[in-house]
Amino acid sequence: MSRLIRRFQAADRQAVIDLWRVCGLTRPWNDPAKDIDFCLSSQEATLLVGEAGGAIAATVMVGHDGHRGWLYYLAVDPQRQKNGFGRAMVAAAEDWLKSRRVPKVMLMVRPDNEQVRSFYANIGYGEEPRIIFTKWLEDRPAAP
C-alpha cells in the first residue's frame, strides 16, 4: 500500500474531523475544529496526515511545551488498522520532535482503552503512574 505522510492542509479539515469521529476520538467538550485551529496557530505544534490511495487515512497531532513532546489525535481509519500505519504516524511525530531536540514524548490514553494501551506498549511506550489535574480556563462544564 502506498502511503504519504505530510503536514495538514486547509482542504483536509473535514476529512480529518470525520476520521476522528469514526475513530471515536472526539468528545462533546472538545471542538475538533478549534483543536485544529489552536494547533496550527502554534510554532510548537503541527498536525500530520497520512494518505493512502489519495484519501486521508491517518493523523497525529504533535507538539511540545518547551520541556516534553505530546501526541494527540493519533487516528487510523479502522479499515487500514493493523498494517503499520499507526506506527508510521507515531514515527513521523517522533521525528518532528527529534528535529526540535525534544528529549521525551508523552501522551494520554483513557484507562479503559485496552486496545490503544496495547498498541503503545508494543511500539516501546511505557506507562508512568501520574495523576492529572485539570482546570478549564474558559467558561464550560468540566469533562467527565
Disulfide bonds with the S-S distance in Angstrom:
none
